[in-house]
Amino acid sequence: MRLVGLLLPLVLLALVSAGTVKDTPKKRFDNYKVYQLIIKNKIQLAAINKLSELSEKFNIWKEYDERTKQIDIMVQPEELSHFHEILKLNNIHSELVVPNVQTLIDEEQQQVTPQDNVSFGWTKYYELEEIQAWLDEILATYPEVTKEFIVGQSYEGRTIRGITISHGTDKPGIFIESNIHAREWITSASATWFINQLLTSQDPDVRNLADSYDWHIVPVFNVDGFDYSHKKDRMWRKTRQPHSTNACIGADANRNFDSYWLQNGGSSDNPCSETFAGDVPNSEPEAKALVEYLTAHQDEFKVYLSFHSYGLWLLSPYGHTADPLEKPENADDLLEIGEAFTAAVKALPYATDYVHGPTGTTLYVASGTSVDWVFNELNKEVAFTLEFRDKTGGSYGFILPPVQIIPNCEELMAGMLALIGKTKDLGYL
């Protein structure tokens, strides 16, 4: 029996290598439910964190929020009884926010019209091949102001592509990395929309934004995971590199950077965790490629932005600590930039409330992130994580209806105009 237990991970890894696992049917989430939990103490938090290590059964959608004391967690139907026993035993209050995850996934697809498949119009979520084809079209249509750049190759051999938009030389650069977490589809939808606006909008403010800076944008960073989330598992978050001693696949690329890596509880050393940091920093080919690219091109940009979902947050460094006394020298400036962003978004007709502040004290500790690495190791003084719609505890979570793509993008543009404007006013651009 012990021999079987030792061989099982190796057998599963062999199946992955042979492609057998990849040929499995697309995963369904019938009667999977999402609950919002209110966590009152460390014992309750430890109990839920222990469950979350079994990510197939208990999948954290939104990690513990230090400010609101909330966690969003998806539970598979076979574990509901066990889950409620754990809640009762630990006196944890819960609220059902998504009764059936598969229903949301089905509705996400049903909202697509025939016209959506004819043109790239931000009324549906596009697969990787469609986004790549659109990028090719953009590069061909605007050859004088656009240029492709290659970050590197993924574990499965896909190319991590970016696009530079520049209306001149020697302009301050802004780098945007999107969809590092595979299931966060609204991020690449927003990134491609933003690219299109920089190239086509006739709004004077947007034209000034496009013309005044060099934009370096990676619409889909986690190409393997993103492709897998479309074709096999809508809720897939991590990369797709197998682990050498464990059957679980992938790491959280946004915990894999060498900045306070695997410190202060901001990530996990369990390969089955959704926040697995990898065995060593830059263990994931994608993270390693980004580090090498950004290091080689660090003189080309001054601002770094990472697009995520969900929760409606604008988060600045530091992510590795929840100590309010440990903060960057320019913390006040970052707060001022954040205030400009949130006020601009709030002023739109949607009246959406973003919350801004340092990651570790405003939301939760997250160590080894791309934003903190750029801030700490490349000394870029303005770096933010944007967490788009849905709101925490909302009815959709990661499965944001396509009808909300454009509203989210409009909020992004309003916020971006304010963010870059304030950053310039403060002398960083």
C-alpha positions as CSV (number, residue, x, y, z in Angstrom):
1,M,0.0,0.0,0.0
2,R,2.8,2.4,0.8
3,L,4.5,1.6,-2.5
4,V,1.2,2.5,-4.3
5,G,1.1,5.8,-2.4
6,L,4.6,6.6,-3.5
7,L,4.1,5.7,-7.1
8,L,0.8,7.5,-7.6
9,P,2.2,11.0,-8.0
10,L,4.7,9.7,-10.5
11,V,2.0,7.9,-12.5
12,L,-0.1,11.0,-12.6
13,L,2.9,13.0,-13.8
14,A,3.5,10.5,-16.5
15,L,-0.1,10.8,-17.6
16,V,0.3,14.5,-17.8
17,S,3.4,14.2,-19.8
18,A,1.8,11.8,-22.2
19,G,-1.2,14.1,-22.7
20,T,-3.7,11.7,-21.1
21,V,-4.9,14.1,-18.5
22,K,-5.1,16.9,-21.1
23,D,-7.6,14.8,-23.0
24,T,-10.1,14.7,-20.2
25,P,-13.5,16.3,-20.7
26,K,-14.0,20.0,-19.8
27,K,-14.7,20.2,-16.0
28,R,-18.2,21.1,-14.9
29,F,-19.2,22.9,-11.7
30,D,-22.8,21.7,-11.3
31,N,-24.0,22.6,-7.8
32,Y,-20.7,24.0,-6.7
33,K,-21.5,26.8,-4.4
34,V,-19.7,30.0,-3.3
35,Y,-20.0,31.2,0.3
36,Q,-18.8,34.4,1.9
37,L,-17.4,33.7,5.4
38,I,-16.9,36.2,8.2
39,I,-13.7,35.4,10.1
40,K,-13.5,36.6,13.6
41,N,-10.2,35.1,14.9
42,K,-7.0,33.2,14.0
43,I,-8.5,29.8,14.8
44,Q,-11.3,30.3,12.3
45,L,-8.9,31.5,9.7
46,A,-6.6,28.6,10.3
47,A,-9.5,26.2,9.8
48,I,-10.5,27.7,6.5
49,N,-6.9,27.9,5.3
50,K,-6.5,24.2,6.0
51,L,-9.5,23.4,3.9
52,S,-8.2,25.6,1.1
53,E,-5.1,23.4,0.7
54,L,-7.6,20.9,-0.8
55,S,-8.2,23.2,-3.7
56,E,-10.2,20.7,-5.8
57,K,-12.8,20.5,-3.0
58,F,-12.6,23.9,-1.3
59,N,-11.4,26.6,-3.7
60,I,-10.6,30.1,-2.4
61,W,-12.1,32.7,-4.7
62,K,-11.2,35.7,-2.6
63,E,-8.5,35.4,0.1
64,Y,-8.9,36.7,3.6
65,D,-9.6,40.4,3.6
66,E,-8.0,42.0,6.7
67,R,-10.3,45.0,6.5
68,T,-13.7,43.3,6.1
69,K,-12.7,39.9,7.7
70,Q,-14.3,38.2,4.7
71,I,-13.3,35.1,2.6
72,D,-15.1,33.9,-0.5
73,I,-14.8,30.1,-1.0
74,M,-16.2,27.7,-3.5
75,V,-17.3,24.2,-2.2
76,Q,-17.9,21.1,-4.3
77,P,-21.3,19.5,-3.7
78,E,-19.9,16.3,-2.2
79,E,-18.2,18.3,0.5
80,L,-21.1,20.5,1.5
81,S,-22.0,18.5,4.6
82,H,-18.4,18.4,5.8
83,F,-18.1,22.1,5.1
84,H,-21.1,23.1,7.2
85,E,-19.8,20.9,10.0
86,I,-16.5,22.8,10.0
87,L,-18.4,26.1,10.0
88,K,-20.6,25.0,12.9
89,L,-17.6,23.6,14.9
90,N,-15.7,26.8,14.5
91,N,-18.7,29.1,14.8
92,I,-18.1,30.7,11.4
93,H,-20.9,32.8,9.9
94,S,-21.5,32.1,6.2
95,E,-23.7,33.6,3.4
96,L,-24.4,31.8,0.2
97,V,-23.5,34.2,-2.7
98,V,-23.4,31.8,-5.7
99,P,-25.9,28.9,-5.5
100,N,-24.6,27.1,-8.7
101,V,-21.3,28.0,-10.3
102,Q,-22.1,26.1,-13.5
103,T,-25.2,28.2,-14.0
104,L,-22.9,31.3,-14.1
105,I,-20.6,29.6,-16.6
106,D,-23.5,28.6,-18.8
107,E,-24.9,32.1,-18.8
108,E,-21.4,33.6,-19.5
109,Q,-21.5,31.6,-22.8
110,Q,-25.2,32.0,-23.6
111,Q,-24.9,35.8,-23.7
112,V,-22.7,35.5,-26.8
113,T,-24.5,36.5,-30.1
114,P,-23.5,35.5,-33.6
115,Q,-22.1,39.0,-34.2
116,D,-19.8,38.6,-31.3
117,N,-18.0,35.8,-33.1
118,V,-17.6,37.9,-36.3
119,S,-15.7,40.9,-34.9
120,F,-13.6,41.5,-31.8
121,G,-16.0,43.7,-29.9
122,W,-15.7,43.2,-26.1
123,T,-19.1,41.7,-25.8
124,K,-17.7,38.2,-25.1
125,Y,-14.6,36.7,-23.6
126,Y,-12.1,35.6,-26.2
127,E,-9.8,32.6,-26.2
128,L,-6.1,32.9,-26.5
129,E,-6.0,32.1,-30.2
130,E,-8.5,34.8,-30.9
131,I,-6.6,37.4,-28.8
132,Q,-3.4,36.5,-30.6
133,A,-5.1,36.9,-34.0
134,W,-6.4,40.3,-32.9
135,L,-3.0,41.4,-31.9
136,D,-1.6,40.4,-35.3
137,E,-4.4,42.5,-36.9
138,I,-3.6,45.5,-34.7
139,L,0.1,45.2,-35.5
140,A,-0.6,45.1,-39.2
141,T,-3.1,48.0,-39.1
142,Y,-1.0,50.4,-37.0
143,P,2.6,49.5,-38.0
144,E,3.9,53.1,-37.5
145,V,3.0,53.3,-33.8
146,T,2.9,49.6,-32.7
147,K,5.6,47.0,-32.2
148,E,5.5,43.5,-30.9
149,F,7.7,42.4,-28.1
150,I,8.3,38.9,-26.7
151,V,8.6,38.3,-23.0
152,G,9.5,34.7,-23.4
153,Q,8.1,31.2,-23.6
154,S,5.7,29.4,-21.3
155,Y,6.2,25.9,-19.9
156,E,4.0,24.4,-22.7
157,G,5.9,26.3,-25.3
158,R,3.5,29.2,-26.0
159,T,4.8,32.7,-26.7
160,I,4.1,35.4,-24.1
161,R,3.5,38.4,-26.4
162,G,3.3,42.1,-25.7
163,I,2.6,45.2,-27.7
164,T,4.3,48.6,-27.5
165,I,2.3,51.7,-28.5
166,S,4.6,54.7,-29.1
167,H,4.0,58.0,-30.9
168,G,7.6,59.1,-30.7
169,T,10.9,58.5,-28.8
170,D,12.2,59.1,-25.3
171,K,8.8,59.3,-23.7
172,P,8.1,57.9,-20.2
173,G,7.0,54.3,-20.3
174,I,4.1,52.5,-18.6
175,F,4.2,48.7,-18.4
176,I,0.9,46.7,-18.0
177,E,0.9,42.9,-17.2
178,S,-2.5,41.2,-17.4
179,N,-4.0,37.8,-16.7
180,I,-1.2,36.4,-14.6
181,H,-4.1,34.4,-12.9
182,A,-5.7,32.3,-15.6
183,R,-9.4,32.5,-14.5
184,E,-9.5,36.3,-14.3
185,W,-10.8,36.8,-17.9
186,I,-12.0,40.4,-17.3
187,T,-8.3,41.4,-17.2
188,S,-7.3,40.4,-20.7
189,A,-10.7,41.8,-22.0
190,S,-9.9,45.1,-20.3
191,A,-6.3,45.1,-21.6
192,T,-7.3,44.6,-25.2
193,W,-10.0,47.2,-24.9
194,F,-7.5,49.7,-23.5
195,I,-5.0,49.0,-26.3
196,N,-7.8,49.6,-28.8
197,Q,-8.7,52.9,-27.1
198,L,-5.1,54.1,-27.2
199,L,-5.1,53.6,-30.9
200,T,-8.6,54.6,-32.0
201,S,-10.2,56.9,-29.4
202,Q,-10.9,60.5,-30.5
203,D,-11.4,61.7,-26.9
204,P,-8.9,64.5,-26.3
205,D,-7.9,63.1,-22.9
206,V,-7.4,59.6,-24.2
207,R,-5.4,60.9,-27.2
208,N,-3.2,62.8,-24.9
209,L,-2.7,59.7,-22.7
210,A,-1.8,57.7,-25.8
211,D,0.5,60.3,-27.3
212,S,2.4,61.3,-24.2
213,Y,3.7,57.9,-23.1
214,D,5.2,54.7,-24.4
215,W,2.8,51.9,-23.5
216,H,4.1,48.3,-23.0
217,I,1.2,45.9,-22.6
218,V,1.0,42.1,-22.2
219,P,-2.7,41.2,-22.6
220,V,-2.3,37.5,-21.5
221,F,0.7,36.7,-19.4
222,N,-0.2,33.2,-18.1
223,V,-0.8,31.9,-21.6
224,D,-0.9,28.2,-20.6
225,G,-3.2,28.7,-17.7
226,F,-5.5,31.0,-19.6
227,D,-5.8,28.5,-22.5
228,Y,-6.6,25.7,-20.0
229,S,-9.2,27.9,-18.2
230,H,-11.1,28.2,-21.5
231,K,-10.8,24.7,-22.8
232,K,-10.7,22.5,-19.6
233,D,-11.3,24.2,-16.3
234,R,-13.0,27.6,-16.0
235,M,-11.7,28.1,-12.5
236,W,-8.0,27.3,-13.2
237,R,-5.7,29.9,-11.6
238,K,-2.1,28.8,-11.7
239,T,0.5,28.0,-14.3
240,R,0.7,24.5,-15.9
241,Q,4.1,23.2,-15.0
242,P,3.9,19.8,-13.2
243,H,5.5,19.4,-9.8
244,S,8.4,17.0,-9.5
245,T,7.2,15.2,-6.4
246,N,3.4,15.9,-6.3
247,A,0.5,15.2,-8.6
248,C,-0.8,18.8,-8.3
249,I,-0.1,21.0,-11.3
250,G,1.3,24.6,-11.5
251,A,2.2,27.4,-9.2
252,D,0.8,30.8,-8.5
253,A,3.0,32.9,-10.8
254,N,2.1,36.0,-8.7
255,R,3.8,34.5,-5.7
256,N,6.8,33.2,-7.6
257,F,8.9,36.4,-7.8
258,D,12.0,36.9,-5.7
259,S,10.8,39.7,-3.5
260,Y,10.1,38.4,0.1
261,W,9.4,35.1,-1.6
262,L,7.4,32.7,0.6
263,Q,7.6,35.0,3.6
264,N,5.1,36.2,6.3
265,G,2.3,33.8,5.3
266,G,1.6,35.6,2.0
267,S,1.9,32.4,0.0
268,S,2.1,28.7,0.4
269,D,4.7,25.9,0.1
270,N,2.0,23.3,-0.6
271,P,1.9,22.4,-4.4
272,C,-1.8,21.8,-4.1
273,S,-2.5,25.3,-2.8
274,E,-3.9,28.0,-5.1
275,T,-1.1,30.3,-3.7
276,F,1.7,27.8,-4.1
277,A,4.9,30.0,-4.5
278,G,6.9,27.3,-6.3
279,D,9.8,25.4,-4.9
280,V,12.2,28.3,-5.5
281,P,11.8,31.9,-6.8
282,N,11.3,32.1,-10.6
283,S,10.7,28.3,-10.8
284,E,7.9,29.1,-13.3
285,P,9.3,29.7,-16.8
286,E,6.8,32.6,-17.2
287,A,7.9,34.4,-14.1
288,K,11.6,33.8,-15.0
289,A,11.0,35.2,-18.5
290,L,9.3,38.3,-17.1
291,V,12.1,39.0,-14.7
292,E,14.7,38.7,-17.4
293,Y,12.7,40.9,-19.8
294,L,11.9,43.6,-17.3
295,T,15.5,43.6,-16.1
296,A,16.8,44.0,-19.6
297,H,14.3,46.8,-20.4
298,Q,14.0,48.5,-17.0
299,D,15.0,51.9,-18.5
300,E,12.0,51.9,-20.8
301,F,9.3,52.3,-18.2
302,K,8.6,54.2,-15.0
303,V,5.1,52.9,-13.9
304,Y,4.1,49.2,-13.5
305,L,0.5,48.0,-13.4
306,S,-0.8,44.5,-12.9
307,F,-4.4,43.7,-13.9
308,H,-6.4,41.3,-11.6
309,S,-9.9,40.4,-10.5
310,Y,-11.9,40.6,-8.4
311,G,-12.8,42.8,-5.5
312,L,-12.6,46.5,-6.6
313,W,-9.2,47.4,-5.2
314,L,-6.2,49.5,-6.2
315,L,-3.3,48.2,-4.2
316,S,0.2,49.5,-3.8
317,P,3.3,48.1,-2.2
318,Y,4.1,46.6,0.2
319,G,2.3,43.2,-0.2
320,H,4.7,41.2,2.0
321,T,3.8,42.8,5.3
322,A,0.7,43.8,7.3
323,D,2.8,46.1,9.6
324,P,1.5,49.6,9.0
325,L,4.8,51.0,10.2
326,E,6.7,49.2,7.4
327,K,5.9,51.2,4.3
328,P,7.7,52.7,1.3
329,E,9.3,56.2,1.5
330,N,6.8,57.5,-1.0
331,A,3.7,55.9,0.7
332,D,1.9,59.2,0.9
333,D,2.3,59.8,-2.8
334,L,1.0,56.4,-3.6
335,L,-2.0,57.0,-1.4
336,E,-2.6,60.3,-3.2
337,I,-2.4,58.6,-6.6
338,G,-4.8,55.9,-5.3
339,E,-7.3,58.6,-4.1
340,A,-7.3,60.2,-7.6
341,F,-8.0,56.8,-9.2
342,T,-10.9,55.9,-6.8
343,A,-12.5,59.3,-7.0
344,A,-12.5,59.3,-10.8
345,V,-14.1,55.8,-10.9
346,K,-16.7,56.8,-8.3
347,A,-17.6,59.9,-10.4
348,L,-18.9,57.8,-13.3
349,P,-22.6,57.0,-13.5
350,Y,-21.9,53.4,-12.2
351,A,-20.7,55.0,-8.9
352,T,-18.4,52.0,-8.3
353,D,-16.5,52.1,-5.1
354,Y,-12.9,51.1,-5.3
355,V,-10.7,50.9,-2.2
356,H,-7.1,51.9,-2.3
357,G,-4.1,51.4,-0.1
358,P,-1.1,49.1,0.5
359,T,-1.8,45.5,-0.3
360,G,-0.7,44.0,3.0
361,T,-2.6,46.4,5.3
362,T,-5.6,47.1,3.0
363,L,-6.4,43.6,1.8
364,Y,-4.1,40.7,2.7
365,V,-0.4,39.8,2.8
366,A,0.8,38.6,-0.6
367,S,4.5,37.9,-0.9
368,G,6.5,37.3,-4.0
369,T,4.3,39.3,-6.3
370,S,5.3,40.9,-9.6
371,V,4.3,44.4,-8.4
372,D,6.5,44.2,-5.3
373,W,9.4,42.7,-7.2
374,V,9.3,45.6,-9.7
375,F,8.9,48.1,-6.9
376,N,11.6,46.6,-4.6
377,E,14.2,45.1,-7.1
378,L,13.9,47.5,-10.1
379,N,13.2,50.5,-7.9
380,K,10.1,51.6,-9.9
381,E,8.5,54.1,-7.5
382,V,4.9,53.8,-8.9
383,A,3.5,50.3,-9.1
384,F,-0.1,49.1,-8.5
385,T,-2.3,46.0,-8.6
386,L,-5.8,46.7,-10.0
387,E,-8.5,44.3,-8.9
388,F,-11.4,44.8,-11.2
389,R,-15.1,43.8,-10.9
390,D,-16.9,41.8,-9.4
391,K,-17.1,43.2,-5.9
392,T,-16.0,41.0,-3.0
393,G,-19.0,38.8,-2.0
394,G,-20.7,39.7,-5.2
395,S,-23.0,37.4,-7.2
396,Y,-20.5,36.6,-10.0
397,G,-16.9,36.6,-8.6
398,F,-14.5,35.6,-11.4
399,I,-17.4,34.8,-13.8
400,L,-18.3,38.4,-14.6
401,P,-21.1,38.6,-17.2
402,P,-19.9,39.8,-20.6
403,V,-22.3,42.7,-20.4
404,Q,-20.1,44.1,-17.7
405,I,-16.9,44.1,-19.8
406,I,-17.5,47.6,-21.2
407,P,-18.6,49.2,-17.9
408,N,-15.5,47.8,-16.3
409,C,-13.3,49.1,-19.1
410,E,-14.8,52.5,-18.8
411,E,-14.0,52.5,-15.2
412,L,-10.4,51.5,-16.0
413,M,-10.0,54.4,-18.4
414,A,-11.4,57.0,-16.0
415,G,-9.2,55.6,-13.3
416,M,-6.1,55.4,-15.5
417,L,-6.5,59.0,-16.7
418,A,-6.5,60.1,-13.1
419,L,-3.8,57.7,-11.9
420,I,-1.3,58.8,-14.7
421,G,-2.3,62.4,-14.3
422,K,-1.6,62.4,-10.6
423,T,1.6,60.4,-11.1
424,K,2.8,63.1,-13.5
425,D,1.7,65.9,-11.2
426,L,3.8,64.4,-8.4
427,G,6.9,64.4,-10.6
428,Y,7.2,60.6,-11.4
429,L,6.7,61.1,-15.1
